[in-house]
Every structure is written in C-alpha cells, then in structure tokens.
Amino acid sequence: MEQSYFEVLRPGINSTFQDKGRFGVQYMGLAPGGAMDYQSFLLSNVLLNNEKNTGTIEFAYQGPLLKLVKGKTKIAITGNVFFKIYSKKEEINGEPYRTYDLNEGDQLDILATKASVYGYLSIEGGFKLDKFCGSVSSQPRAFIGPNDGKKIELKDKILISKNSTIKENKIIRNIKFEEKKIFSVLPGPQFHYFSTDSKKQFFSTPYLITKQTDRMGMRVIGKSLENLVNSNIPSEGIIKGAIQVPGDGNPIILLSDHPTTGGYPKVGSIISSDYDDLVQQNSNKEIYFQLVTLEAAEQQFALYIEKIKRRIANIEKV
C-alpha cells in the first residue's frame, strides 16, 4: 500500500515535532526538550485516543499549511488557534479542541494563534517519526530529533503512521485562555545572593517579556536584581523554569530547550503548574512574580493535574 503523507505548502513559524521530551540524558549534555505547553499537547492526543506521548507538530504564532496528498486521517488542534480546512465540498472554520476528518486532497491551514504563542496538531495514530534517545522531540539548535533535527520546511513530506479508523468526532468544550499576570516562584539555590531590596522589587514590580524569547529561554526586563556575592558561579545542572540572573541583573527564565548546565546565579524557579501559562505569554507583555513555599507549589500542582483530568473526563462525542 502506498505511504500516506502530508506535503508542506507553508512551514509556519517554529514548527517542530514534539512529545513530552527525552529524560535521563541531561548528564550527556542533552536537554529534555519536549512540548512547551504540556496540557495542550496532552489533550490533542487524548482527543484522538492516541498514546499520551505520541509526537505532535508544535507551532508558534502561525502554523503550517498542509496538503493531505495520500490517505485519510483524523486531526485535533489544541491551543488558542485559528485554522481552516479546505476540502472539495466546503471550507470549514476549525474549532480547537475538536477532531476533524481529512480526506485525500484536503488542505489544513493553521493561520494563527490568538493572544497566545503555541499550538499543537495531532493526527490519529501519530506521525511516522524516528525516535532519538526515546523521544521524537526536535531541538533545531542542536540538530536533534526527526527531520534531521530541523524545523519543518517547505515541500517536506510528513508521513502518517496509519489511516483513520475512528468514525466519531470528539470535542472538549469551554476551554478558555484567560489572561494570567502573576506567576509563582520557588526560591532558587542562590536566592541569598541577592539584596533584600532587589528581591522585594522583583516580587512586587512588573517585568516585561522581551522579543528575545524562544524555546530556550525568556528574557524579561524590569528592576535589576542586585547581586551581593558573585554574578558568576561554577557551572551546575539547571532545570526548566529556572530564573538565571546574569551580570546586568535582568532575569532569564530557562524554557524547554535550555542548556544542561549554567554558570549564572538562580534567584528562583517558576513552579511547574504555572509553566504552561508562562510560555503562552506574548512578548511586550508585563508579568509579575510572587514567592511561594514548596507546600503551596505542591498544592497548585495537584490542582493543575485535577484540572487536566476534569477536561479529559468532559470529552464529548459530536
């Protein structure tokens, strides 16, 4: 049987293959990577009865324009996304968090994200991708992952694992992307390096997200943090969400494709349950940070997991 596939008619912006990421390899210099917005990634797969870690296409701001050249598939797009489906019979204004059928010759046009950054495209059964260190996540800076580690490009062929067999379509209703301004932070290992006054300012004044933001990190500017000890430390392991403070005092929040070690002091770390919302913030937006305890962070994570479970439980057939 001839292989089913999409042809890329427009690659979009920062379109890559992503799953949860690769773990247990940071000691070898490989960052975990993986989907920026885990909840949106997960729900795109759950809608299609895929395994939860099935690879998706992640895109930023504008997604790809794809033509289904061969085969039949079912898709789901998650995130705050505007997209259209062009078939021989009709033009469909797509609705995120809902599945749709695509037939041979149909085109999927992911036009833009709305008041957010990242969106996800899943297909029934997943894309046909080769794993590297147990993951299909792409890291273009390091040329790691499927598609030779590169972003999706014009005229690429994206192979489909199998043709669709599921008849019914599904939807998750009432998912709203609400504006979030305050992000919770746990104290970092060098929290004591910074002056009391500058930490007070850090947790009470706004910081602007700059355009120097990508999958590796988010630069923010505001009141500079005063370092009383040393602006450089021996390189040590770092994690997603860590807030590094270089010599200029302006924080850098490390994101999914962060380096594995770093030599800047860390004033804190974004709590896990706030990470999805943080990465969906556009540049030139002001945000605030608040200091929380480990107990509060654990409680917020439990609520985050419960929210995902409720959304999965509320999936309906359409």
C-alpha positions in Angstrom: 0.0 0.0 0.0 1.3 3.5 -0.9 2.5 5.5 2.1 0.1 8.2 3.3 1.6 11.6 3.8 1.2 15.4 4.0 3.0 17.8 1.8 4.1 21.1 3.5 2.8 24.1 1.4 3.9 26.6 4.1 6.0 25.6 7.1 4.7 28.3 9.5 6.8 29.7 12.3 8.9 27.4 14.5 7.0 24.3 13.5 8.7 21.2 15.0 7.8 17.7 16.1 7.4 17.4 19.9 6.4 14.9 22.5 7.0 15.0 26.3 10.7 15.1 25.7 13.7 12.9 26.5 14.7 12.3 30.0 17.6 10.7 31.8 20.1 12.0 29.3 20.9 15.5 30.7 24.2 14.2 32.1 25.3 13.6 28.4 24.6 17.2 27.6 21.1 16.6 26.1 18.3 18.9 27.3 14.9 17.2 27.9 13.1 19.5 25.3 9.6 18.5 24.6 6.3 20.3 24.2 6.2 23.8 25.7 2.6 23.7 26.8 2.2 20.2 28.2 -1.6 20.4 28.8 -2.4 21.4 25.2 0.0 18.7 23.9 -1.6 16.1 26.0 -5.2 17.0 25.2 -4.5 16.9 21.4 -3.6 13.2 21.8 -6.3 12.3 24.2 -9.0 13.6 21.8 -7.7 11.1 19.2 -7.3 8.1 21.5 -3.5 8.2 20.9 -1.0 7.2 23.5 -0.3 10.2 25.7 3.2 10.7 24.5 2.5 10.5 20.7 4.5 13.1 18.7 2.7 16.2 17.6 3.5 19.2 15.5 4.1 22.2 17.7 3.9 25.7 16.1 4.3 29.2 17.3 2.2 32.2 16.2 1.5 30.7 12.7 1.2 27.0 11.9 1.8 25.2 8.7 -0.3 24.8 5.6 -0.5 21.1 4.9 -2.0 19.1 2.0 -3.0 15.5 2.6 -1.6 14.0 -0.6 -2.3 10.4 0.2 -4.5 8.7 2.7 -7.2 9.6 5.2 -6.7 10.9 8.8 -8.4 12.5 11.7 -6.8 15.6 13.3 -7.1 17.6 16.5 -5.6 21.1 17.1 -5.2 22.5 20.6 -4.2 25.9 21.9 -5.9 29.2 21.2 -5.7 28.7 17.4 -7.5 30.0 14.3 -7.4 27.4 11.4 -9.3 26.4 8.3 -9.9 23.1 6.4 -10.3 23.2 2.7 -12.0 20.2 1.1 -13.6 19.6 -2.3 -17.0 20.2 -0.8 -16.5 23.0 1.7 -14.4 25.4 3.6 -14.5 24.8 7.4 -13.6 27.3 10.1 -12.0 25.0 12.5 -12.6 24.9 16.3 -9.7 24.0 18.6 -10.1 21.0 21.0 -12.3 19.2 18.4 -11.5 16.4 16.0 -12.0 16.6 12.2 -11.7 14.2 9.3 -9.3 14.9 6.5 -9.5 13.1 3.2 -7.1 12.8 0.3 -6.6 16.2 -1.3 -7.8 18.2 1.7 -5.7 21.1 3.0 -5.3 22.2 6.6 -4.4 25.9 7.1 -3.3 26.8 10.6 -3.4 30.5 10.2 -2.5 32.0 13.6 -2.6 31.6 17.4 -4.8 34.1 19.1 -3.5 36.1 22.1 -1.1 33.2 22.8 2.1 31.6 21.3 2.0 27.8 20.9 -0.5 25.4 19.4 -0.4 21.6 18.6 -1.5 19.4 15.8 -2.1 15.7 16.4 -3.3 13.1 14.0 -4.9 9.7 14.7 -2.1 7.2 15.3 0.5 9.8 15.1 3.1 10.9 12.5 5.7 8.3 11.4 8.8 9.5 13.2 12.1 8.0 14.3 13.0 8.4 17.9 16.3 9.6 19.3 17.1 8.7 22.9 13.5 7.6 23.3 11.8 10.8 22.1 10.7 12.4 18.8 11.2 15.9 20.1 13.1 18.2 17.8 15.8 20.6 19.0 16.8 22.6 16.0 19.7 24.4 17.7 21.4 21.0 18.3 20.0 19.3 15.2 18.5 16.6 17.4 15.3 14.7 16.6 13.3 13.7 13.5 13.6 15.6 10.2 17.3 15.7 10.8 16.6 17.9 13.9 15.4 20.7 11.7 12.2 22.8 11.8 9.5 21.7 9.3 10.3 23.2 5.9 8.6 23.9 2.6 7.8 20.8 0.5 8.7 18.4 3.3 6.8 15.1 3.3 5.3 14.3 6.6 4.5 10.6 6.8 1.4 9.2 8.6 1.6 6.1 10.7 -1.8 4.7 9.7 -5.1 5.7 8.0 -8.0 6.7 10.2 -10.4 4.1 11.5 -12.3 6.1 14.2 -15.7 7.2 12.9 -17.0 9.6 15.6 -15.5 13.0 16.3 -14.9 14.5 19.8 -14.8 17.8 21.5 -13.7 19.4 24.8 -15.9 22.5 25.4 -15.4 25.7 27.2 -11.6 25.8 27.3 -10.7 29.5 27.7 -7.3 31.1 27.6 -7.6 33.5 30.4 -5.1 36.3 30.9 -2.6 35.5 33.6 -0.3 38.1 35.1 1.1 36.7 38.3 3.5 33.7 38.2 4.6 31.8 41.3 8.3 31.2 42.0 10.1 28.9 44.4 13.4 30.3 45.8 16.5 29.2 43.9 19.8 27.8 45.2 21.4 31.3 45.0 18.4 33.2 46.4 20.6 34.5 49.2 23.0 36.1 46.7 20.6 39.0 46.0 19.9 42.0 48.2 16.7 42.2 50.3 15.6 45.4 48.5 16.0 44.0 45.0 14.2 40.8 45.9 11.4 42.9 47.3 11.2 44.7 44.0 11.4 41.5 42.0 8.3 40.2 43.7 6.3 43.5 43.6 7.0 45.2 40.3 6.2 44.3 36.7 8.7 42.7 34.3 8.3 43.0 30.5 8.7 39.9 28.3 11.1 40.8 25.5 11.3 39.6 21.9 14.4 37.7 22.9 12.3 34.7 23.8 12.2 31.3 22.2 12.1 27.6 23.2 15.4 28.0 25.0 14.6 31.0 27.2 12.6 34.1 28.0 14.3 37.3 28.7 12.4 39.8 30.9 13.4 43.3 31.8 12.4 45.4 34.9 14.0 46.3 38.1 17.6 44.9 38.1 18.4 42.4 40.7 21.4 43.4 42.9 23.9 40.6 43.4 25.8 40.9 46.6 28.0 37.8 46.2 29.1 36.9 42.7 27.4 37.2 39.3 29.2 34.0 38.1 29.2 30.6 39.8 30.8 27.2 38.9 28.5 25.7 36.2 25.9 23.4 37.7 22.9 21.5 36.4 19.8 23.6 35.6 16.1 22.8 35.0 13.2 24.1 33.0 11.7 27.2 34.7 14.9 28.2 36.5 15.4 32.0 36.6 19.0 32.9 36.0 20.3 36.4 36.7 23.4 37.4 34.6 25.7 40.4 35.5 23.2 43.0 34.1 20.6 42.0 36.7 17.9 41.2 34.1 16.4 37.7 34.6 16.4 35.0 32.0 13.8 32.2 32.5 15.0 28.9 31.1 12.5 27.1 28.9 12.2 23.6 27.4 15.3 23.6 25.2 17.5 25.1 28.0 21.2 24.2 28.2 22.0 21.4 30.6 24.4 23.5 32.8 24.7 27.2 33.6 27.0 29.5 35.5 24.7 32.3 36.4 23.1 32.5 39.9 19.4 31.5 40.1 17.1 33.6 42.1 14.2 31.1 41.8 12.2 28.8 39.6 8.7 29.0 38.0 6.5 26.4 39.6 5.5 23.5 37.3 1.8 24.3 37.3 2.4 27.8 36.0 4.8 26.8 33.3 2.2 26.2 30.5 0.6 29.6 31.1 4.0 31.3 31.2 5.2 30.1 27.7 1.8 31.2 26.2 2.5 34.8 27.1 3.3 37.1 24.1 6.3 39.4 24.1 5.8 43.0 25.2 3.5 41.8 28.0 4.0 42.8 31.6 4.0 40.0 34.2 4.6 39.7 37.9 6.3 37.2 40.1 5.2 36.0 43.6 7.3 34.0 46.0 5.6 30.8 47.3 6.5 27.9 49.6 7.2 24.3 48.4 3.9 23.3 50.1 1.9 25.9 48.1 3.6 24.8 44.9 2.7 21.2 45.6 -0.9 22.2 46.2 -1.0 24.2 43.0 0.4 21.2 41.0 -2.3 18.9 42.4 -5.0 21.4 41.2 -3.3 21.6 37.8 -3.4 17.8 37.5 -7.0 17.7 38.6 -8.0 20.3 36.0 -6.5 18.2 33.3 -8.4 15.1 34.5 -11.7 17.1 34.5 -11.1 18.2 31.0 -10.4 14.7 29.8 -13.5 13.4 31.7 -15.6 16.0 29.9 -14.7 14.9 26.3 -18.0 14.6 24.3 -18.8 13.0 21.0 -20.1 15.3 18.2 
